[in-house]
Amino acid sequence: MDQSAFTSADEIRTRFSRTMSDMYRSEVPQYGTLMELVAEVNASTLSGDPALKADLERTDDLSRIDLERHGAIRLGTAEELSTMRRLFAVMGMEPVGYYDLSVAGVPVHSTAFRPVREENLARNPFRVFTSLLRLDLIEDEALRAEAAEILSRRRIFTDRALALIETFERNGGLTDAEADMFVREAVETFRWHREATVDAATYRRLNAAHRLIADVVSFKGPHINHLTPRTLDIDAVQAAMPGRGIAAKDVIEGPPTRRCPILLRQTSFKALEEAIVFRGETGEEAGTHTARFGEIEQRGLALTRKGRALYDERLASVRDEGGAGNAGGSYAERLATAFEAFPDDYDTLRRESLGYFRYALTRKGEDAASTGLASLDIETLVRDGHVAAYPIVYEDFLPVSAAGIFQSNLGGQEQRSYAANARKDAFVAALGAPVADEFEVYEAAQARSIEAVRTALRQTRQSSAA
């Protein structure tokens, strides 16, 4: 079939993320309030920092800010995870990274489905943090078997969604009409259903094992747990949330406030208490469920392996002094002090190979190229002002931060302690495909930008010589 007849994966991803946002806004009214607050803070930040706005415009990051979302879902079986991978592939989203959250007392392991090329991220960086329940971490063997049996009966994808996934895989794409239908069908998987698939007694047993286990096992599908906008100033959002009637968590997860943001900072508002209906042999019984919440994130520079090792070392030094939990105050002060040893200017971060950067010719470089440049060495080009370096945005997640958000929204009472027990091989087997190494993704993006600069310089030199 003619490839030009197909709707691009970027366009399908954009339609899906917008539909998902509309659905979540109708399900969680405070999400709409949060979106308005984030938009106001972003506009104020850009107005007060013209240099930041100019840099975002140069790197195509400005246009993506308003579109940017990440969602989070929790799956119960290997079959669900494998099919979800195929569903996200229709939208150009690939699994990146493996996260073991069991070390933080959360019985799941996860990956992030997202676009990986910079041109696709610029069009729409929608990503979904996707967790698979670790049934092996349920200590009660009878309850573990019961949970597995309950999950084996459910079907979380519509028949039409499955058929359209197969159409995509067979033909290599979807037409515009098929893409619209795919979005309508796919979003049904993520919709909230207030009717539990278990009776009240079973729900209570699952909840006693872990509240997240109950959230995964007891419902028709992986309702979207949160949908997260990106802010340019998370501290301002955090401070303004109470004034909008939003109960923010006490601690912003991730690195401290910095001149040059790194990695990912996250905060959230407390999970909603939502009415649910249990169906048992004696009829219906009313109850409540608390799992879905609002989250906000601020993204910064993607760190290299060396930079990440330094980040982990600094963070561990703070947590070893007393831990973060949701204590606030003194923890924030200790965190800021610990990170004084982490360089806070982009030039140092780049020269010491602590972060990844995208390189681009400056006007000076373009002009100089026509007369010939003595060196194509990237450091020489940057030093002489012929090339500019821009931070590559961190597109992924931090296990400790993710667990902190999860724990906060499980009521702050879930303090399970599972032995460190990463099972990446089992996760990959369930997924049916390897997960990309996030560092390799960033390294490739940086290398492509350097090669693009050198190619442009060679072409300019050849054109001038001709």
C-alpha positions as CSV (number, residue, x, y, z in Angstrom):
1,M,0.0,0.0,0.0
2,D,1.2,3.6,-0.8
3,Q,2.9,4.9,2.4
4,S,1.6,8.4,1.6
5,A,-1.9,7.2,2.3
6,F,-1.1,6.6,5.9
7,T,-1.4,9.0,8.8
8,S,1.9,9.5,10.6
9,A,2.6,8.0,14.0
10,D,3.3,11.5,15.3
11,E,-0.2,12.6,14.3
12,I,-1.8,9.5,15.8
13,R,0.1,10.1,19.0
14,T,-1.0,13.7,19.1
15,R,-4.7,12.8,18.5
16,F,-4.5,10.1,21.2
17,S,-2.8,12.3,23.8
18,R,-5.4,15.1,23.2
19,T,-8.3,12.6,23.5
20,M,-6.8,11.1,26.6
21,S,-6.4,14.6,28.1
22,D,-10.0,15.5,27.4
23,M,-11.2,12.2,29.0
24,Y,-9.1,12.6,32.1
25,R,-10.3,16.2,32.5
26,S,-13.9,15.0,32.5
27,E,-13.0,12.2,35.0
28,V,-10.8,14.3,37.3
29,P,-11.9,18.0,37.4
30,Q,-8.9,19.1,39.4
31,Y,-6.8,18.1,36.4
32,G,-8.3,21.0,34.5
33,T,-7.5,23.4,37.3
34,L,-4.0,22.1,37.3
35,M,-3.6,22.6,33.6
36,E,-4.7,26.2,33.9
37,L,-2.2,26.8,36.7
38,V,0.7,25.3,34.8
39,A,-0.2,27.3,31.7
40,E,-0.1,30.5,33.8
41,V,3.2,29.7,35.4
42,N,4.8,28.7,32.1
43,A,3.6,32.0,30.5
44,S,5.0,34.0,33.4
45,T,8.3,32.2,33.4
46,L,8.8,32.8,29.6
47,S,7.8,36.4,30.0
48,G,10.4,36.9,32.7
49,D,13.2,35.0,31.0
50,P,13.5,36.0,27.3
51,A,16.8,34.0,27.0
52,L,15.0,30.8,28.0
53,K,12.3,31.5,25.5
54,A,14.8,32.1,22.7
55,D,16.7,28.9,23.6
56,L,13.5,26.9,23.6
57,E,12.5,28.3,20.2
58,R,15.9,27.5,18.7
59,T,15.7,23.9,19.8
60,D,12.0,23.3,18.8
61,D,11.2,22.7,22.5
62,L,8.9,25.7,22.9
63,S,6.1,24.4,20.7
64,R,6.0,21.1,22.6
65,I,5.6,22.5,26.1
66,D,1.8,22.9,25.9
67,L,1.4,19.5,24.3
68,E,3.6,17.7,26.7
69,R,2.1,15.0,28.9
70,H,3.1,11.8,30.5
71,G,0.6,9.2,31.7
72,A,1.0,6.3,34.0
73,I,-0.8,2.9,33.9
74,R,-0.4,-0.4,35.8
75,L,-0.9,-3.7,34.1
76,G,-1.5,-7.2,35.5
77,T,-0.3,-9.8,33.0
78,A,2.5,-10.5,30.5
79,E,-0.2,-10.6,27.7
80,E,-1.4,-7.2,28.6
81,L,2.1,-5.8,28.6
82,S,3.0,-7.3,25.2
83,T,-0.3,-6.1,23.6
84,M,0.3,-2.6,25.1
85,R,3.7,-2.5,23.4
86,R,2.0,-3.2,20.1
87,L,-0.6,-0.6,20.7
88,F,1.9,2.1,21.5
89,A,4.0,1.1,18.4
90,V,1.1,2.4,16.3
91,M,1.8,5.8,17.8
92,G,5.6,5.6,17.4
93,M,6.3,4.9,21.0
94,E,9.0,2.5,22.0
95,P,10.0,1.0,25.4
96,V,12.9,2.9,27.0
97,G,14.5,1.9,30.3
98,Y,13.8,-0.7,33.0
99,Y,12.7,0.4,36.4
100,D,12.6,-1.9,39.5
101,L,10.3,-0.2,42.0
102,S,10.2,-3.1,44.3
103,V,13.3,-1.8,46.1
104,A,11.2,1.1,47.2
105,G,8.3,-1.0,48.5
106,V,6.2,-0.9,45.3
107,P,5.5,-4.3,43.8
108,V,6.0,-3.5,40.1
109,H,8.6,-3.1,37.5
110,S,8.2,-0.7,34.6
111,T,9.3,0.9,31.4
112,A,8.4,4.1,29.6
113,F,6.9,4.0,26.2
114,R,7.9,7.2,24.2
115,P,9.2,8.5,20.9
116,V,13.0,8.4,20.8
117,R,14.1,10.5,17.8
118,E,14.4,14.3,18.4
119,E,12.2,15.2,15.4
120,N,9.4,13.0,16.8
121,L,9.8,14.3,20.3
122,A,9.6,17.9,18.9
123,R,6.2,17.1,17.3
124,N,4.8,15.4,20.4
125,P,6.7,14.0,23.4
126,F,3.8,12.0,24.9
127,R,5.1,9.2,27.1
128,V,3.4,6.6,29.3
129,F,5.1,5.1,32.3
130,T,3.9,1.5,32.2
131,S,4.2,-0.8,35.2
132,L,3.7,-4.6,35.4
133,L,2.4,-6.0,38.7
134,R,4.9,-8.4,40.4
135,L,2.6,-11.2,41.5
136,D,5.6,-13.0,42.8
137,L,5.9,-10.4,45.6
138,I,2.5,-11.4,47.1
139,E,3.6,-13.5,50.0
140,D,0.2,-15.2,50.6
141,E,0.3,-18.1,48.0
142,A,-3.5,-18.5,48.0
143,L,-4.0,-14.8,47.4
144,R,-1.3,-14.7,44.7
145,A,-3.1,-17.6,42.9
146,E,-6.5,-15.8,43.3
147,A,-5.1,-12.6,41.9
148,A,-3.6,-14.4,38.9
149,E,-6.9,-16.1,38.2
150,I,-8.9,-12.8,38.4
151,L,-6.4,-11.1,36.0
152,S,-6.5,-14.1,33.6
153,R,-10.2,-13.5,33.0
154,R,-10.2,-9.8,32.0
155,R,-9.8,-8.4,28.6
156,I,-8.6,-4.8,28.6
157,F,-8.5,-4.1,24.8
158,T,-11.6,-3.8,22.6
159,D,-11.9,-6.2,19.7
160,R,-11.8,-3.3,17.2
161,A,-8.6,-1.9,18.8
162,L,-6.9,-5.3,18.4
163,A,-8.1,-5.5,14.8
164,L,-6.6,-2.1,14.0
165,I,-3.3,-3.0,15.6
166,E,-3.2,-6.0,13.3
167,T,-4.1,-3.8,10.4
168,F,-1.2,-1.5,11.2
169,E,1.2,-4.4,11.6
170,R,0.1,-6.0,8.3
171,N,-0.1,-2.8,6.2
172,G,2.6,-0.8,7.8
173,G,0.3,2.1,8.8
174,L,-3.3,3.3,9.2
175,T,-5.3,5.6,7.0
176,D,-6.8,8.8,8.4
177,A,-10.2,7.1,9.1
178,E,-8.5,4.1,10.6
179,A,-6.3,6.3,12.8
180,D,-9.4,8.2,14.1
181,M,-11.1,4.9,14.9
182,F,-7.9,3.5,16.5
183,V,-7.8,6.5,18.9
184,R,-11.4,6.1,19.8
185,E,-11.0,2.4,20.6
186,A,-7.6,2.6,22.2
187,V,-8.6,5.3,24.7
188,E,-11.3,2.9,26.0
189,T,-8.6,0.8,27.6
190,F,-7.6,3.7,29.8
191,R,-11.0,4.8,30.9
192,W,-12.1,4.8,34.6
193,H,-14.8,2.2,35.5
194,R,-16.3,2.5,38.9
195,E,-17.5,-1.1,39.0
196,A,-15.0,-3.4,40.6
197,T,-14.6,-6.9,39.2
198,V,-14.3,-8.4,42.6
199,D,-16.4,-8.5,45.7
200,A,-15.7,-6.3,48.7
201,A,-14.1,-9.1,50.8
202,T,-11.6,-9.9,48.0
203,Y,-10.8,-6.2,47.5
204,R,-10.0,-5.9,51.2
205,R,-7.7,-8.9,51.1
206,L,-5.9,-7.5,48.1
207,N,-5.7,-4.0,49.7
208,A,-4.2,-5.5,52.8
209,A,-1.4,-7.1,50.8
210,H,-0.7,-3.7,49.1
211,R,-3.1,-0.9,47.9
212,L,-1.4,-0.9,44.5
213,I,-2.2,-4.6,44.1
214,A,-5.8,-3.9,44.7
215,D,-5.7,-1.1,42.2
216,V,-4.4,-3.4,39.5
217,V,-6.4,-6.5,40.1
218,S,-9.8,-5.2,41.1
219,F,-10.9,-3.3,38.0
220,K,-11.8,-3.9,34.3
221,G,-8.7,-2.2,33.0
222,P,-5.6,-0.1,33.6
223,H,-7.4,3.2,34.2
224,I,-5.0,6.1,33.7
225,N,-3.6,6.9,37.2
226,H,-2.4,10.4,36.3
227,L,-1.7,12.6,33.4
228,T,1.1,15.0,33.9
229,P,1.8,18.4,32.3
230,R,5.3,19.9,32.1
231,T,6.1,23.2,33.9
232,L,9.0,25.5,33.5
233,D,9.0,26.3,37.3
234,I,7.8,23.6,39.5
235,D,8.5,25.5,42.7
236,A,6.0,28.2,41.6
237,V,3.4,25.6,40.8
238,Q,3.9,23.9,44.2
239,A,3.5,27.2,46.0
240,A,0.4,28.2,44.1
241,M,-1.5,24.8,44.3
242,P,-3.0,25.4,47.8
243,G,-4.5,28.7,46.6
244,R,-6.3,26.8,43.9
245,G,-7.8,24.3,46.3
246,I,-5.2,21.6,45.4
247,A,-3.6,19.6,48.2
248,A,0.0,19.3,47.1
249,K,2.4,16.6,48.5
250,D,4.9,18.1,50.9
251,V,8.2,17.3,49.0
252,I,9.1,17.8,45.4
253,E,10.8,14.6,44.2
254,G,14.1,14.7,42.4
255,P,17.0,17.2,42.5
256,P,16.8,20.5,44.2
257,T,16.1,23.9,42.6
258,R,19.0,24.9,40.4
259,R,19.9,27.5,37.8
260,C,20.4,24.7,35.3
261,P,17.7,22.1,35.9
262,I,18.8,18.5,35.6
263,L,16.8,15.3,35.1
264,L,13.3,15.4,36.5
265,R,11.5,17.0,39.3
266,Q,8.0,15.9,40.2
267,T,5.2,16.8,42.6
268,S,1.5,15.8,42.8
269,F,-1.8,16.4,44.4
270,K,-3.3,13.9,46.7
271,A,-5.2,11.0,45.3
272,L,-8.9,11.2,44.8
273,E,-11.3,9.2,46.9
274,E,-13.6,7.8,44.2
275,A,-16.8,5.8,44.7
276,I,-16.8,2.2,43.5
277,V,-19.4,-0.6,43.4
278,F,-18.6,-4.1,44.4
279,R,-20.7,-7.0,43.1
280,G,-21.1,-10.1,45.2
281,E,-23.4,-13.0,45.6
282,T,-25.7,-10.9,47.8
283,G,-25.9,-7.9,45.4
284,E,-24.1,-4.6,45.2
285,E,-22.0,-3.0,47.9
286,A,-20.7,0.6,47.8
287,G,-17.1,1.4,48.6
288,T,-14.3,3.8,47.9
289,H,-11.0,3.6,46.1
290,T,-8.0,5.9,46.3
291,A,-5.3,5.7,43.6
292,R,-5.7,8.3,40.9
293,F,-4.0,11.6,41.4
294,G,-2.6,14.7,39.6
295,E,1.1,15.1,38.9
296,I,3.3,17.9,37.6
297,E,6.9,17.7,36.3
298,Q,9.8,19.9,35.4
299,R,12.3,18.4,33.0
300,G,16.0,19.4,32.8
301,L,19.2,18.3,31.3
302,A,19.7,14.6,30.5
303,L,22.8,13.4,32.4
304,T,25.5,11.1,31.1
305,R,26.4,7.9,32.9
306,K,29.1,9.9,34.8
307,G,26.6,12.6,35.6
308,R,24.0,10.2,36.8
309,A,26.5,8.4,39.0
310,L,27.3,11.8,40.7
311,Y,23.6,12.5,41.0
312,D,22.9,9.2,42.6
313,E,25.8,9.6,45.0
314,R,24.6,13.1,46.1
315,L,21.0,11.9,46.5
316,A,22.1,8.8,48.5
317,S,24.1,11.0,50.8
318,V,21.0,12.9,51.8
319,R,18.8,9.9,52.2
320,D,21.4,8.2,54.3
321,E,21.1,11.2,56.7
322,G,17.5,10.5,57.4
323,G,15.5,9.9,54.3
324,A,13.1,12.0,52.4
325,G,9.7,10.4,52.9
326,N,7.2,13.3,53.0
327,A,8.9,15.2,55.8
328,G,9.9,18.4,53.9
329,G,11.8,21.3,55.4
330,S,15.1,20.0,56.7
331,Y,15.3,17.4,53.8
332,A,15.0,20.2,51.2
333,E,17.9,22.0,53.0
334,R,20.1,18.9,53.2
335,L,19.4,18.2,49.5
336,A,20.4,21.7,48.4
337,T,23.6,21.5,50.5
338,A,24.5,18.0,49.1
339,F,24.1,19.3,45.5
340,E,26.5,22.2,46.0
341,A,29.1,19.7,44.8
342,F,27.2,19.2,41.5
343,P,28.2,21.9,38.9
344,D,25.3,24.3,38.1
345,D,26.3,25.9,34.8
346,Y,25.9,24.4,31.4
347,D,29.4,25.0,30.2
348,T,30.9,23.1,33.1
349,L,28.3,20.3,32.8
350,R,29.2,19.9,29.2
351,R,33.0,20.2,29.4
352,E,33.1,17.7,32.3
353,S,30.8,15.3,30.3
354,L,28.1,15.3,33.0
355,G,25.2,16.0,30.6
356,Y,24.2,15.5,27.0
357,F,24.0,18.4,24.5
358,R,22.7,19.1,21.1
359,Y,25.0,21.0,18.8
360,A,24.1,23.5,16.1
361,L,25.9,26.0,13.9
362,T,25.7,29.6,14.9
363,R,25.4,32.5,12.4
364,K,29.1,33.1,13.0
365,G,29.9,29.5,12.2
366,E,27.8,29.6,9.0
367,D,29.7,32.7,7.8
368,A,33.1,31.3,8.7
369,A,32.4,28.0,7.0
370,S,32.3,29.6,3.6
371,T,35.9,30.7,4.0
372,G,37.0,27.4,5.5
373,L,37.4,26.4,9.1
374,A,40.7,24.9,10.2
375,S,39.1,22.2,12.5
376,L,36.0,20.2,12.8
377,D,36.7,19.4,16.4
378,I,33.5,20.1,18.3
379,E,35.3,21.7,21.3
380,T,37.3,24.0,19.1
381,L,34.1,25.0,17.2
382,V,32.2,25.7,20.5
383,R,35.2,27.7,22.0
384,D,35.4,29.9,18.9
385,G,31.7,30.6,18.8
386,H,31.0,28.7,15.6
387,V,28.8,26.1,17.3
388,A,26.3,26.4,20.1
389,A,25.4,23.7,22.6
390,Y,21.9,23.3,23.9
391,P,20.8,20.9,26.7
392,I,19.1,17.7,25.6
393,V,15.9,17.4,27.6
394,Y,15.6,14.3,29.9
395,E,12.7,12.3,28.6
396,D,12.7,9.5,31.1
397,F,12.1,8.8,34.8
398,L,13.8,8.3,38.1
399,P,12.9,5.1,40.1
400,V,13.2,6.8,43.5
401,S,11.1,9.7,42.5
402,A,8.4,7.5,40.9
403,A,8.2,5.4,44.0
404,G,8.0,8.5,46.1
405,I,5.0,9.7,44.1
406,F,3.4,6.3,44.2
407,Q,3.9,6.0,48.0
408,S,2.6,9.5,48.6
409,N,-0.6,8.7,46.8
410,L,-1.1,5.4,48.5
411,G,-1.9,7.3,51.6
412,G,1.6,7.5,53.0
413,Q,1.1,4.3,54.9
414,E,2.5,1.7,52.5
415,Q,5.9,1.0,53.9
416,R,6.5,-2.5,52.5
417,S,10.1,-3.6,52.2
418,Y,10.8,-6.0,49.4
419,A,14.3,-7.4,48.9
420,A,16.2,-5.9,46.0
421,N,15.0,-8.2,43.3
422,A,15.2,-6.7,39.8
423,R,13.9,-9.1,37.2
424,K,14.7,-7.4,33.9
425,D,14.8,-10.6,31.9
426,A,11.3,-11.6,33.1
427,F,10.0,-8.1,32.2
428,V,11.6,-8.2,28.8
429,A,10.2,-11.7,28.2
430,A,6.7,-10.5,29.1
431,L,7.1,-7.4,26.9
432,G,8.1,-9.5,24.0
433,A,10.9,-7.0,23.0
434,P,14.1,-5.5,24.4
435,V,13.9,-2.1,26.2
436,A,16.2,0.6,24.9
437,D,19.0,1.8,27.2
438,E,18.2,5.5,27.9
439,F,21.9,6.5,27.9
440,E,22.4,5.0,24.4
441,V,19.4,7.0,23.2
442,Y,20.8,10.3,24.4
443,E,24.3,9.4,23.2
444,A,22.9,8.7,19.7
445,A,21.0,12.0,19.7
446,Q,24.2,14.0,20.7
447,A,26.3,12.1,18.1
448,R,23.7,12.9,15.3
449,S,23.8,16.6,16.1
450,I,27.6,16.6,16.0
451,E,27.6,14.8,12.7
452,A,25.0,17.2,11.3
453,V,27.2,20.1,12.2
454,R,30.2,18.6,10.5
455,T,28.2,17.6,7.4
456,A,26.9,21.2,7.1
457,L,30.4,22.6,7.4
458,R,31.8,20.2,4.7
459,Q,28.9,21.0,2.4
460,T,29.4,24.8,2.9
461,R,33.1,24.4,2.2
462,Q,32.5,22.4,-0.9
463,S,29.9,24.8,-2.2
464,S,32.3,27.7,-1.7
465,A,35.1,25.9,-3.4
466,A,32.9,25.3,-6.4
